[in-house]
């Protein structure tokens, strides 16, 4: 089974397949530049896709699949190629089976097979040590693996010890916002506040967060911004004594409401428990998995 998608006159033995047989993943036909059948697939926005029909080999057998881009022409941009299959039939726009990202020929014992091209989402993270790269996979690493079947990249600007604003008025968030200037992000996560003082000036904290949200909307105009409010925190992993961060949570919620963006409440129903931390603050591997699972749930 050899297919040439979007090529009317293939010269290497393939069967010509019109783009009109493809789907955008939502029962529509993806945009095509030029001839509707034989032009170029047009995926302008992050997360847009085009997927082939589901092909039936007629029997289950181990086969090797090779996907070749630009055999009969080149496009202006790049996309991720993905493939999926099963021994049982599925529909073109079904959510399952899961997609796997293609990087080299793969062998599977499938009867039914489908491919797609999908553009990459950029996810930016502005956080502290809970989110920063470290010895274990942090929640941003985990969502990069799992969100949209891995068809995204995470740009993680998180730095240990970061605060929204210090008592002297200096803002670490200003630096993180500047670092994200050129990300051209689709989604921005702000996950800060645990290092801020609960007895500090909440008016200043709220104003600083609002100011940075404004700046992010200018530098990353396509981005949807989510603020992860302060996770539960304890003095140690026993959970006997909680660190009060209630004023900070209130100020963060108020800033989000004023800016019209989504604020995730991580506290009313605890996203993690003290047992999910190494020291009452920093999540263990299991804690990071729980945080990632909540983020993926909310994104879906």
C-alpha positions as a printed Julia matrix, in Angstrom:
300×3 Matrix{Float64}:
   0.0    0.0     0.0
   1.78   3.11   -1.26
   0.0    6.46   -1.3
   0.95   9.88   -2.65
  -1.18  12.4    -0.8
  -2.0   15.55   -2.76
  -0.04  14.49   -5.86
  -2.12  13.94   -9.0
   0.62  12.29  -11.05
   3.0   10.36   -8.77
   5.99   8.88  -10.58
   7.23   6.34   -8.04
   4.46   3.77   -8.13
   2.11   5.3    -5.59
  -1.64   5.71   -5.79
  -2.71   9.36   -6.07
  -4.88  10.42   -3.11
  -6.85  13.68   -3.08
  -6.76  15.98   -0.04
 -10.55  15.89   -0.2
 -10.41  12.42    1.37
  -8.68  13.93    4.41
 -10.28  15.33    7.56
  -9.39  18.23    9.84
 -10.16  16.0    12.82
 -13.6   17.55   13.32
 -15.57  16.17   10.35
 -14.38  18.92    8.0
 -11.83  18.99    5.21
  -8.51  20.72    5.96
  -7.58  23.89    4.08
  -5.58  23.42    0.89
  -3.6   26.05   -1.02
  -4.13  25.88   -4.77
  -6.04  23.02   -6.34
  -8.45  21.55   -3.79
  -7.39  18.0    -4.66
  -3.72  18.39   -5.55
  -2.53  21.61   -3.93
  -0.66  21.93   -0.64
  -2.1   21.14    2.76
  -2.45  24.41    4.69
  -2.1   24.25    8.47
  -1.78  27.86    9.59
  -2.56  27.74   13.29
  -0.92  25.74   16.03
  -2.89  22.6    16.69
  -4.45  22.44   13.2
  -4.29  19.05   11.56
  -5.05  17.03    8.49
  -5.63  13.29    8.78
  -5.96  10.65    6.11
  -8.75   8.16    5.7
  -8.41   4.94    7.68
  -6.92   2.3     5.4
  -7.78  -1.39    5.64
  -5.02  -3.84    4.74
  -7.53  -6.68    4.77
  -5.65  -8.73    7.33
  -3.52  -8.39   10.43
   0.19  -8.74    9.71
   3.39  -7.04   10.77
   4.2   -4.31    8.27
   6.78  -1.51    8.17
   5.47   1.99    7.58
   7.56   4.75    6.04
   6.32   8.34    5.78
   8.15  10.69    3.42
   7.57  14.45    3.43
   7.87  16.72    0.4
   8.52  13.98   -2.15
   6.8   15.98   -4.88
   7.29  19.51   -3.59
   8.09  21.51   -0.5
   5.92  23.46    1.87
   6.47  26.78    3.6
   6.44  25.41    7.15
   6.82  22.12    9.0
   4.42  19.86   10.82
   4.63  16.78   12.98
   3.8   13.5    11.25
   1.93  10.93   13.3
   0.62   7.45   12.68
  -1.82   5.13   14.41
  -3.42   1.8    13.78
  -5.22  -1.18   15.25
  -6.37  -4.71   14.58
  -9.98  -3.46   14.89
 -11.64  -0.83   12.73
 -12.02   2.8    13.8
 -13.41   5.92   12.21
 -11.43   8.76   10.65
 -12.13  11.27   13.44
 -12.21   8.87   16.39
 -10.2    9.87   19.47
  -8.67   6.39   19.72
  -6.4    4.58   19.06
  -3.6    6.85   20.28
  -1.31   8.6    17.83
   2.43   8.1    17.87
   4.84  10.65   16.51
   6.74   9.44   13.46
  10.5    9.92   13.26
  11.68   6.75   11.49
  10.1    3.69    9.85
   7.97   1.74   12.32
   6.69  -1.82   12.3
   3.3   -2.84   13.7
   0.91  -5.77   13.46
  -2.09  -3.69   12.33
  -4.94  -4.21    9.91
  -6.17  -0.6     9.95
  -3.83   2.37    9.68
  -4.08   6.17    9.47
  -1.63   9.07    9.33
  -1.89  12.77   10.06
   0.09  16.0     9.93
  -0.38  18.36   12.85
   1.21  21.67   13.72
   3.04  22.13   16.99
   1.66  23.95   20.02
   4.11  26.0    22.09
   3.46  25.93   25.83
   5.33  28.46   27.99
   5.79  27.98   31.73
   6.67  30.78   34.14
   7.23  29.25   37.56
   9.48  28.51   40.51
  11.23  25.37   41.75
   8.01  23.36   41.63
   8.03  23.78   37.86
  11.75  24.2    37.1
  13.85  21.48   35.49
  15.46  19.22   38.06
  16.34  15.69   39.07
  12.82  14.36   38.45
  10.35  15.0    35.67
   8.4   18.12   36.56
   4.78  18.6    35.52
   5.77  20.66   32.43
   7.91  17.73   31.22
   5.01  15.36   31.72
   2.45  17.42   29.85
   4.87  17.8    26.95
   4.87  14.01   26.67
   1.11  13.6    26.96
  -0.71  16.71   25.72
  -2.04  16.23   22.17
  -0.06  13.0    21.96
   3.2   14.9    22.24
   2.49  17.36   19.42
   3.68  20.31   21.5
   6.85  21.8    22.87
   7.29  23.28   26.32
   9.44  26.34   26.86
  10.1   26.35   30.58
  11.44  29.62   31.99
  10.91  28.59   35.62
  13.62  29.48   38.15
  14.07  28.27   41.72
  12.98  30.74   44.39
  11.04  32.99   42.04
   8.5   35.41   43.52
   5.83  37.53   41.94
   7.16  40.45   43.98
   9.65  40.83   46.82
   9.12  43.01   49.87
  11.37  45.68   48.33
   9.21  45.81   45.21
  11.54  43.84   42.92
   9.64  41.4    40.71
  11.12  38.11   39.53
   8.05  37.72   37.32
   9.23  40.72   35.26
  12.32  38.73   34.27
  10.31  35.63   33.37
   7.89  37.68   31.29
  10.79  39.26   29.4
  12.27  35.79   28.8
   9.0   34.76   27.13
   8.94  37.73   24.73
   9.87  35.67   21.67
   8.11  32.42   22.52
   5.1   33.03   20.25
   3.27  30.78   22.68
  -0.15  29.2    22.26
  -0.59  28.59   25.99
   1.16  30.3    28.91
   1.11  28.9    32.43
   1.97  31.16   35.37
   2.66  29.07   38.48
   3.99  31.37   41.19
   3.21  32.69   44.65
   4.43  30.05   47.07
   7.65  32.0    47.72
   5.85  35.31   48.24
   5.15  36.61   51.74
   1.59  36.11   52.93
   1.91  39.25   55.08
   3.27  41.36   52.24
   1.46  44.06   50.32
  -1.25  42.21   48.42
  -2.25  45.3    46.46
   1.28  45.44   45.06
   1.31  41.72   44.33
  -2.01  41.88   42.49
  -0.91  44.91   40.47
   2.39  43.25   39.54
   0.66  40.1    38.33
  -1.85  42.12   36.31
   0.93  44.18   34.74
   2.79  41.07   33.64
  -0.35  39.48   32.25
  -0.84  42.62   30.15
   2.73  42.39   28.87
   2.4   38.7    28.03
  -0.77  39.37   26.05
   1.14  41.95   23.99
   4.25  39.83   23.39
   2.33  36.59   22.83
  -0.99  37.75   21.34
  -2.16  34.25   20.38
  -1.63  32.75   23.82
  -4.28  31.58   26.23
  -2.99  32.33   29.73
  -3.69  30.1    32.73
  -2.62  30.92   36.25
  -2.06  28.01   38.6
  -2.83  29.4    42.03
  -0.63  28.45   44.98
  -0.54  24.75   45.75
  -1.05  23.54   49.33
   2.14  23.92   51.36
   3.26  22.55   54.71
   6.25  23.04   57.01
   7.35  19.45   56.29
   6.2   16.27   54.61
   4.16  15.15   57.67
   1.48  17.72   56.85
   0.92  18.59   60.51
   1.4   22.34   60.03
   0.3   24.25   56.96
   1.93  27.37   55.57
  -0.76  30.03   55.25
  -0.87  31.4    51.72
  -4.5   32.51   51.79
  -3.84  36.21   51.18
  -1.67  35.42   48.18
  -4.29  33.09   46.72
  -6.93  35.8    47.09
  -4.72  38.41   45.39
  -3.86  36.06   42.53
  -7.54  35.21   42.0
  -8.41  38.91   41.97
  -5.72  39.67   39.39
  -7.01  36.92   37.12
 -10.6   38.1    37.47
  -9.55  41.66   36.63
  -7.7   40.45   33.52
 -10.39  38.01   32.46
  -8.15  34.96   32.47
  -8.55  31.53   34.03
  -7.21  30.92   37.52
  -6.93  27.3    38.62
  -7.83  26.69   42.25
  -5.32  24.08   43.44
  -6.27  24.4    47.11
 -10.01  24.04   47.79
  -9.72  20.46   46.62
  -6.03  19.79   47.16
  -4.19  18.85   43.99
  -1.5   17.24   46.15
  -1.15  16.17   49.77
   1.83  16.48   52.11
   2.67  12.86   51.31
   3.18  13.96   47.7
   6.02  16.27   48.74
   9.6   15.69   49.82
   9.6   18.52   52.36
   6.11  19.98   52.53
   6.76  22.13   49.45
   8.53  20.35   46.6
   6.44  17.61   44.96
   7.86  14.13   44.64
   7.68  12.29   41.34
   4.19  11.11   42.31
   3.22  14.66   43.22
   4.39  15.96   39.86
   2.36  13.26   38.14
  -0.75  14.4    40.05
  -0.18  18.04   39.08
   0.33  17.1    35.43
  -2.83  14.99   35.46
  -4.88  17.93   36.74
  -3.42  20.28   34.14
  -4.18  17.82   31.34
  -7.69  17.32   32.67
  -8.34  21.06   32.68
  -6.84  21.56   29.23
  -9.06  18.88   27.78
